[in-house]
Amino acid sequence: QVQLVESGGGLVQAGSSLRLSCAASGDAICIGAMGWYRQAPGKEREMVAAITSGGSTVYGDSVKGRFTISGIDAKNTMTLQMSSLKPEDTAVYSCNAYDCNMEFNYWGQGTQVTVSS
């Protein structure tokens, strides 16, 4: 079983930066990919960014050029650096991870990011 612990959410002003981290833990785990998804009130969940254990990355169109995902390090930690934040980035951000066989999928509890105008 894999546990995902997120940190770094909060309330910031538009134009600010914020960093989210997600740490995966468990017995003899092997993480193949990690990513961030977000869901704003009344909207569908969307993929923000994802990274594989090999370092390949993918970003949602709305965050390209503003957000940077990094990891997955030896401690199975992944970080999302968010810059030039906009009010429309306000959402609950959830960490997601796949095992190395891409067979099992895990979710964190979510962390609130609020960007004021």
C-alpha beads as a LAMMPS data file, in Angstrom:
LAMMPS data file: protein, C-alpha beads

117 atoms
116 bonds

1 atom types
1 bond types

-500.0 500.0 xlo xhi
-500.0 500.0 ylo yhi
-500.0 500.0 zlo zhi

Masses

1 110.0

Atoms # bond

1 1 1 0.000 0.000 0.000
2 1 1 1.230 3.483 -0.855
3 1 1 0.476 6.574 1.175
4 1 1 0.757 10.011 -0.380
5 1 1 1.312 13.050 1.822
6 1 1 0.915 16.480 0.277
7 1 1 2.199 19.776 1.578
8 1 1 2.507 23.380 0.503
9 1 1 -0.985 24.623 -0.226
10 1 1 -2.259 27.972 0.984
11 1 1 -3.618 31.408 0.188
12 1 1 -1.577 33.697 -2.044
13 1 1 -2.108 36.772 -4.180
14 1 1 -2.228 36.714 -7.944
15 1 1 1.225 36.785 -9.460
16 1 1 2.760 34.963 -6.529
17 1 1 4.512 31.623 -6.411
18 1 1 3.784 28.511 -4.395
19 1 1 5.391 25.118 -4.125
20 1 1 3.549 21.850 -3.593
21 1 1 5.267 18.656 -2.550
22 1 1 4.072 15.093 -2.439
23 1 1 5.859 12.269 -0.695
24 1 1 5.016 8.634 -1.313
25 1 1 5.692 6.084 1.392
26 1 1 5.060 2.418 2.012
27 1 1 6.779 -0.925 2.255
28 1 1 8.981 -1.851 -0.706
29 1 1 7.234 0.599 -2.993
30 1 1 8.282 1.354 -6.531
31 1 1 6.855 4.531 -8.021
32 1 1 6.589 4.739 -11.784
33 1 1 4.915 8.119 -12.146
34 1 1 3.519 10.927 -10.041
35 1 1 1.391 13.892 -10.843
36 1 1 -0.902 16.642 -9.694
37 1 1 -4.561 17.040 -10.515
38 1 1 -6.830 19.858 -9.459
39 1 1 -10.525 20.409 -9.107
40 1 1 -12.227 23.738 -8.663
41 1 1 -15.802 24.050 -7.374
42 1 1 -18.281 23.194 -10.087
43 1 1 -15.585 22.044 -12.493
44 1 1 -14.225 18.709 -13.569
45 1 1 -10.909 17.465 -12.289
46 1 1 -8.049 18.260 -14.625
47 1 1 -4.468 17.108 -14.939
48 1 1 -1.996 19.797 -13.958
49 1 1 1.342 18.088 -14.460
50 1 1 2.881 14.652 -14.274
51 1 1 6.333 13.132 -14.259
52 1 1 7.670 9.637 -14.733
53 1 1 10.479 8.031 -12.781
54 1 1 12.582 8.546 -15.897
55 1 1 11.988 12.286 -15.815
56 1 1 9.514 12.671 -18.655
57 1 1 6.990 15.409 -17.982
58 1 1 3.620 16.506 -19.248
59 1 1 1.654 19.653 -18.433
60 1 1 -1.906 20.805 -18.765
61 1 1 -2.327 23.563 -21.331
62 1 1 -3.469 26.088 -18.739
63 1 1 -0.251 25.840 -16.715
64 1 1 2.411 25.451 -19.383
65 1 1 5.184 27.979 -18.907
66 1 1 4.084 28.798 -15.358
67 1 1 4.337 25.503 -13.464
68 1 1 7.311 23.163 -13.225
69 1 1 7.196 19.616 -11.928
70 1 1 10.314 17.907 -10.631
71 1 1 11.244 14.616 -9.015
72 1 1 10.833 11.694 -8.476
73 1 1 13.753 11.659 -6.085
74 1 1 15.217 8.831 -4.011
75 1 1 12.695 9.551 -1.276
76 1 1 9.826 9.235 -3.748
77 1 1 9.091 12.929 -3.469
78 1 1 7.764 15.072 -6.256
79 1 1 7.468 18.866 -6.290
80 1 1 5.326 21.289 -8.258
81 1 1 6.646 24.834 -8.473
82 1 1 3.812 27.181 -9.370
83 1 1 4.597 30.698 -10.566
84 1 1 2.574 33.622 -11.879
85 1 1 -0.468 32.243 -10.124
86 1 1 -3.880 33.369 -11.287
87 1 1 -7.238 33.356 -9.507
88 1 1 -8.339 30.619 -11.898
89 1 1 -5.644 28.373 -10.424
90 1 1 -7.706 28.208 -7.252
91 1 1 -8.613 24.578 -6.606
92 1 1 -7.967 21.542 -4.485
93 1 1 -4.743 20.022 -5.734
94 1 1 -4.353 16.270 -5.324
95 1 1 -1.274 14.148 -5.698
96 1 1 -1.493 10.995 -7.750
97 1 1 0.953 8.122 -8.147
98 1 1 1.282 4.916 -10.118
99 1 1 3.413 1.946 -9.172
100 1 1 6.239 0.882 -11.464
101 1 1 4.017 -1.573 -13.324
102 1 1 1.453 1.195 -13.859
103 1 1 -1.057 -1.197 -12.368
104 1 1 -2.076 0.485 -9.121
105 1 1 -3.098 4.109 -8.740
106 1 1 -3.010 6.095 -5.510
107 1 1 -4.366 9.471 -4.417
108 1 1 -3.473 11.915 -1.718
109 1 1 -6.003 13.758 0.434
110 1 1 -5.662 17.002 -1.458
111 1 1 -4.438 20.455 -0.512
112 1 1 -6.231 23.735 -1.079
113 1 1 -4.638 26.433 -3.195
114 1 1 -6.412 29.773 -3.216
115 1 1 -5.239 32.678 -5.351
116 1 1 -6.778 36.043 -4.596
117 1 1 -7.040 38.801 -7.182

Bonds

1 1 1 2
2 1 2 3
3 1 3 4
4 1 4 5
5 1 5 6
6 1 6 7
7 1 7 8
8 1 8 9
9 1 9 10
10 1 10 11
11 1 11 12
12 1 12 13
13 1 13 14
14 1 14 15
15 1 15 16
16 1 16 17
17 1 17 18
18 1 18 19
19 1 19 20
20 1 20 21
21 1 21 22
22 1 22 23
23 1 23 24
24 1 24 25
25 1 25 26
26 1 26 27
27 1 27 28
28 1 28 29
29 1 29 30
30 1 30 31
31 1 31 32
32 1 32 33
33 1 33 34
34 1 34 35
35 1 35 36
36 1 36 37
37 1 37 38
38 1 38 39
39 1 39 40
40 1 40 41
41 1 41 42
42 1 42 43
43 1 43 44
44 1 44 45
45 1 45 46
46 1 46 47
47 1 47 48
48 1 48 49
49 1 49 50
50 1 50 51
51 1 51 52
52 1 52 53
53 1 53 54
54 1 54 55
55 1 55 56
56 1 56 57
57 1 57 58
58 1 58 59
59 1 59 60
60 1 60 61
61 1 61 62
62 1 62 63
63 1 63 64
64 1 64 65
65 1 65 66
66 1 66 67
67 1 67 68
68 1 68 69
69 1 69 70
70 1 70 71
71 1 71 72
72 1 72 73
73 1 73 74
74 1 74 75
75 1 75 76
76 1 76 77
77 1 77 78
78 1 78 79
79 1 79 80
80 1 80 81
81 1 81 82
82 1 82 83
83 1 83 84
84 1 84 85
85 1 85 86
86 1 86 87
87 1 87 88
88 1 88 89
89 1 89 90
90 1 90 91
91 1 91 92
92 1 92 93
93 1 93 94
94 1 94 95
95 1 95 96
96 1 96 97
97 1 97 98
98 1 98 99
99 1 99 100
100 1 100 101
101 1 101 102
102 1 102 103
103 1 103 104
104 1 104 105
105 1 105 106
106 1 106 107
107 1 107 108
108 1 108 109
109 1 109 110
110 1 110 111
111 1 111 112
112 1 112 113
113 1 113 114
114 1 114 115
115 1 115 116
116 1 116 117
